[in-house]
């Protein structure tokens, strides 16, 4: 067991115990951490979730690197996409990191428009999104006339009564830089 993920600097496998500092997401779960490096100045860590009966699937994978005496942030290759949680992904858009956030929109509107706040701070640019409307694809759904996503909100416009249908979206976006 390691006392901090930052101390895993020799090539090989490590087991991160519960609540280990600098491990991914800090949710108290266990991680298997693989370290690869050419020397002690440039290292790569890949972490695999090792969680039985914790609600977080074992397929969650993230990575980070060590260079210039600093660790980069953890980036999810396969994120758990829990509702309302923002994840930094391993993707890039125009050189910037892409973030993902799964959002419950609630019930769709009844032949009208409905707006909700997505709660994303420093929203930069929308890269892409996916969505479900009562288990069916939200995008190109015949009940939906328009989906609009801006820096603060999501607006969905329906052309029929869809008020008994729940909507879930996953947004992929960059952050605004100052």
C-alpha positions as CSV (number, residue, x, y, z in Angstrom):
1,X,0.0,0.0,0.0
2,X,1.1,3.5,-0.8
3,X,0.8,6.6,1.4
4,X,0.4,9.0,-1.5
5,X,0.1,8.4,-5.3
6,X,2.7,11.1,-5.7
7,X,5.2,8.7,-4.1
8,X,4.7,6.0,-6.8
9,X,7.7,6.9,-9.0
10,X,9.4,3.6,-9.7
11,X,8.1,1.6,-12.7
12,X,5.7,-1.1,-11.6
13,X,2.4,-1.7,-10.0
14,X,1.1,-0.1,-6.8
15,X,-2.1,-0.6,-4.7
16,X,-3.6,2.6,-3.4
17,X,-5.6,2.1,-0.2
18,X,-8.7,4.0,0.9
19,X,-8.4,7.8,1.1
20,X,-4.8,7.9,-0.2
21,X,-3.8,11.5,-1.0
22,X,-3.3,12.4,-4.7
23,X,-5.1,9.2,-5.9
24,X,-7.8,9.8,-8.5
25,X,-11.1,11.3,-7.4
26,X,-10.5,10.9,-3.7
27,X,-13.7,8.9,-3.1
28,X,-12.2,6.5,-0.7
29,X,-11.9,3.6,-3.2
30,X,-8.9,1.4,-4.0
31,X,-6.9,2.0,-7.2
32,X,-4.3,-0.2,-9.0
33,X,-1.7,2.2,-10.2
34,X,0.8,1.4,-13.0
35,X,3.9,3.5,-13.3
36,X,6.0,3.7,-16.4
37,X,8.9,6.0,-17.0
38,X,12.2,6.5,-18.8
39,X,13.8,7.9,-15.6
40,X,12.7,9.7,-12.5
41,X,12.1,13.0,-14.3
42,X,9.3,11.9,-16.7
43,X,6.8,9.4,-15.4
44,X,3.3,8.2,-16.4
45,X,0.7,6.8,-14.0
46,X,-2.3,4.9,-15.2
47,X,-4.9,4.1,-12.5
48,X,-7.5,1.3,-12.7
49,X,-10.4,1.3,-10.3
50,X,-10.4,-1.6,-8.0
51,X,-13.7,-1.4,-6.3
52,X,-15.9,-4.2,-5.4
53,X,-19.4,-3.4,-4.0
54,X,-18.6,0.3,-3.9
55,X,-20.9,1.5,-6.7
56,X,-18.0,2.6,-9.0
57,X,-17.4,0.2,-11.8
58,X,-14.0,-1.5,-12.2
59,X,-13.8,-0.2,-15.8
60,X,-12.9,3.4,-14.7
61,X,-9.4,4.3,-15.9
62,X,-7.4,7.5,-15.6
63,X,-3.9,8.8,-16.2
64,X,-1.5,11.6,-15.4
65,X,2.2,12.4,-16.0
66,X,5.1,13.8,-14.0
67,X,7.4,16.2,-15.7
68,X,9.4,19.3,-14.7
69,X,9.0,18.2,-11.0
70,X,5.2,18.5,-11.2
71,X,2.2,16.1,-11.5
72,X,-0.4,16.9,-14.1
73,X,-4.1,16.6,-13.1
74,X,-5.8,13.1,-13.4
75,X,-7.5,12.7,-16.7
76,X,-10.2,10.1,-17.2
77,X,-9.8,7.7,-20.1
78,X,-13.0,5.9,-19.0
79,X,-15.0,8.0,-16.5
80,X,-17.8,6.7,-14.3
81,X,-20.0,9.7,-15.5
82,X,-22.0,10.0,-12.3
83,X,-24.7,12.6,-12.6
84,X,-23.6,16.1,-11.8
85,X,-19.9,15.3,-11.5
86,X,-17.4,17.0,-13.8
87,X,-14.6,14.9,-15.2
88,X,-11.4,16.0,-17.0
89,X,-11.0,13.6,-19.9
90,X,-7.9,12.6,-21.8
91,X,-9.3,14.2,-24.9
92,X,-8.1,17.6,-26.4
93,X,-10.0,20.1,-28.5
94,X,-7.9,22.8,-30.1
95,X,-5.1,21.9,-27.6
96,X,-7.3,22.4,-24.5
97,X,-8.5,19.6,-22.2
98,X,-12.0,18.4,-22.7
99,X,-14.3,17.9,-19.7
100,X,-17.4,15.8,-19.4
101,X,-20.5,16.1,-17.2
102,X,-23.6,14.0,-17.1
103,X,-26.8,16.0,-16.3
104,X,-30.3,15.1,-15.4
105,X,-32.6,17.6,-17.3
106,X,-35.7,16.2,-15.5
107,X,-38.9,15.9,-17.5
108,X,-39.1,17.2,-21.0
109,X,-41.5,20.1,-21.7
110,X,-45.1,19.8,-23.0
111,X,-44.9,21.2,-26.6
112,X,-42.9,24.1,-25.4
113,X,-39.4,25.0,-24.2
114,X,-37.7,24.3,-20.9
115,X,-34.4,25.7,-19.6
116,X,-32.2,24.4,-16.8
117,X,-28.8,25.4,-15.6
118,X,-26.0,22.9,-16.2
119,X,-23.9,24.3,-13.4
120,X,-20.6,24.3,-15.2
121,X,-18.2,26.9,-14.0
122,X,-15.9,28.6,-16.6
123,X,-17.7,27.0,-19.5
124,X,-15.6,27.6,-22.6
125,X,-16.8,25.9,-25.8
126,X,-19.2,23.0,-26.3
127,X,-17.3,20.2,-28.1
128,X,-20.2,17.6,-28.4
129,X,-23.1,16.2,-26.4
130,X,-25.1,13.0,-26.2
131,X,-28.5,12.5,-24.7
132,X,-31.4,10.2,-23.9
133,X,-35.2,10.9,-23.9
134,X,-37.0,8.2,-22.0
135,X,-34.4,5.6,-23.2
136,X,-34.3,6.7,-26.8
137,X,-31.7,8.9,-28.5
138,X,-32.4,12.6,-27.7
139,X,-30.7,13.9,-30.8
140,X,-32.8,13.6,-33.9
141,X,-35.8,12.5,-31.8
142,X,-39.1,13.3,-33.6
143,X,-40.5,14.9,-30.4
144,X,-37.6,17.4,-30.1
145,X,-37.5,20.5,-32.3
146,X,-34.4,22.1,-30.8
147,X,-31.6,21.6,-28.3
148,X,-29.6,24.7,-27.3
149,X,-26.6,24.7,-25.0
150,X,-24.8,27.8,-24.0
151,X,-22.4,28.9,-21.3
152,X,-25.0,28.6,-18.5
153,X,-28.0,26.6,-19.5
154,X,-29.6,23.9,-21.6
155,X,-32.8,24.6,-23.5
156,X,-34.9,21.8,-25.0
157,X,-38.0,22.6,-27.2
158,X,-40.5,19.8,-28.0
159,X,-43.3,19.8,-30.5
160,X,-45.6,17.4,-28.6
161,X,-46.4,16.5,-25.0
162,X,-43.2,14.9,-23.8
163,X,-43.8,15.8,-20.1
164,X,-43.7,12.2,-19.0
165,X,-40.3,11.6,-20.5
166,X,-37.1,12.0,-18.6
167,X,-34.0,13.6,-20.3
168,X,-30.4,12.9,-19.5
169,X,-27.4,14.6,-21.3
170,X,-23.7,14.3,-21.2
171,X,-21.9,17.5,-22.2
172,X,-18.3,17.5,-23.5
173,X,-16.7,21.0,-23.3
174,X,-13.6,23.1,-22.7
175,X,-13.0,25.6,-20.0
176,X,-12.7,29.3,-20.5
177,X,-9.1,30.5,-19.9
178,X,-8.4,33.8,-18.2
